Amino acid sequence: MCSGKLILKVDGENLSKFLNILIFNKILLKLHSKQDNSVIISISTRYFRKVTKIAKRTKCKVSIVEKKGIYFYLKQITLCKMITVVLCILFLIIFNQFIFDIVFINHGSTDVLLNKKIKEKLYQYDVKPFMLKNKIDEKKLETKLLADLNDLMWVKVKREGARLFVEYVERETVQIENKKGRIFAASSGIIKRIVLKSGNLLVKEGDTVVFGQLLVDNKVTSKDGIEYYEDANAQIEAITFYNVSTAFSIPLYQKEYISKTTLPYIVLGDREIKLKNVVTKNENCDKIKIKEYKLSPLPIKVEIFEIKRYKLKKFVPTLEQIKEKAQKECDVKFAAITKSKKILNVLSIRTYIKVKKEKNEIRLIECKRDYECLEEIAIKK
């Protein structure tokens, strides 16, 4: 594999016999020059011993003219150089296996306190400098940080070289300033599309903006350097992130109806007269209006209710039912949170469910859902 090449000078009277024996023994050679009693050939180092034996048999003299190839180059390298090269390679391999620094990137205003909180959490997870890269699970870390730190709306963990990068978006806390004629961000997110109609645009597509940030100013400078004010108008779409959580205890209780009866009432103004005596005190009952009759023009009406008695029955749901209930409750909360928002599309949803047990029985279910949305975030103030 690392064989070199030798250029030999062969002197003797039986050169033709010498060359024929080489060819007969399948020794590969290259003929450079030939004279009456000398010849110059090149062979691989692995054939050198055979060539010298054949030369001895044919009474020829062999001398080495030149040595070429990796084999001879490696032989020239000293032991000290070899050790140095090996140590450097080992150092690079070892260096590439470890994390030596953790870098925090906040897509918004820098928050030293939140950086410190994230760092403390990472240390609790045994993620710290001088640890092996292969022990870091980026997706698992993202899930843990979002679950344990309510200040985070979005987080991304990635390894690059000898450093661990933690990118995040802080949850909205800043209130939008009320300034007429300018456009602010109604939500935090990453800008996807901008249609500017008027005003001075301060951001571009791909920028990360925070809740309340000024996006389009009403102060404009013309090409001649003249400053003037105009009503800002723009359509700005962004990728936004929402985190919704819910929790409920197990077992659940569901109604099991045991009887029902109808009960008519006569309503005179603000007074109700019960036409049938039904005892409902200290009982679980649902009272449902099923019919109503008005006796115009008098302020009298007849209302008929259905009284349904029930008892509460313990209900231990399956894992699928738990997931369905948790997701449904989160979706209801998400709809309430975004009622005043301009959500164009929900791009993706990630669900995290935590189960707490007591004596090997499920007692509490906690669910968090992260919604990634396409949203119109421009709000004029």
C-alpha positions, 0 to 999 in steps of 0.5 A: 500500500505504501510501497515506493519506486526504485530506479536501478542501474544494472551493469553486466554482460548478460543483460538480455538474460537478466531482463528475460528472467525478470519478465518470466517471473512477472516482475513489472518494470519500466525500461528507461535506457539501455546501453551495451553493458548497462541498463536503467530500469524502475521497479516497485520496492517489493520486487527489489529482493527478487531482482538482486537474486536474479542479478546475482544469478546472471552475474550482474551488478545492481546499484540504486540510482534514485528512491521515490514514493511515500515509503521512503518519505515516511522513513525520512520522518523522525520519531519526534515528528511522528509523535508530534503529528499523532498528538496533534491529530489526537488533540483535534479529535478530542477537541471536536468531541467536547463543548467548551462554551454556551452562547445565548441569542435573544431575538429581541432585546437582551435580557441578562436575567433570562440568560442566567435562568436558562444557564441555571436550567442547563446546569440542572440538566447537566449541560455545561462546558467541557461535556461530550457533544454526543450526550446532548439531545437538542430536541429534548433540551428544547422541550425541557426548557419550554416546559420549565421556563414560562418566560420562553415562547420559542427556543432552538438549541444547536451545536456548532463547532465547540460551542452550544448555541441557545436561541430563544424568543421571550414571551410578550410583556411589553405594552404597545405604545399609543402613537398615532400614524405609526405601525407596531408589532401586535405579536412577537415573531419572524417577519415572512412578508411585507407590503409597504404602502406608505411610511418609513419601513424599519424592518425587513423580511426575515427579521425577528420582532418583539411585541410592541416594536415599531415597524413602520414610522411616520417620519419619512425622508425624501431623496432631497433630504427633506423630512416630512410626516405621512400616515404609515400604512403596511401589511406585515405577515409574520411567523408567530408562536403561542404557548397554551397550557392546561391541567386537570386531575384524575379520576374525572367525574361524569353525570349518570342520569337516573330519572327525569320529569317535566315541571310546568311554571306560571310566570307572573311578572317576576314571580314563578308559580310551580304547578307541580311539587317536585322535591329537588333539594340536596339532589344533583339536578339539571333544569332544562327549559323545553317549552314556553307559552306567552299569553299576550297581551297579559304579562303572563307566560307558561314555562315547561322545564325538564328536571333530570336527576343524576349522580356523579360517577368516577370515570378513569379515561384512557390515554387517548381520551386524556390526550383528546381532552387536554388538546381540546382544552388547549385549543379552546384557550388558544382560540380565546387568546387569539380572538383579537389577533389576525391569525391567517393560518396555523402552520404547526402544533407541538403537544407536550403532556406530563403525567404525575402519578401517586402510588402508581396511579395517574393523579394529574395531567399537565398539557402544553401546546405550542402553536406556530402561526402565520399572522398579520401583526401590523397594528396602527397606533 
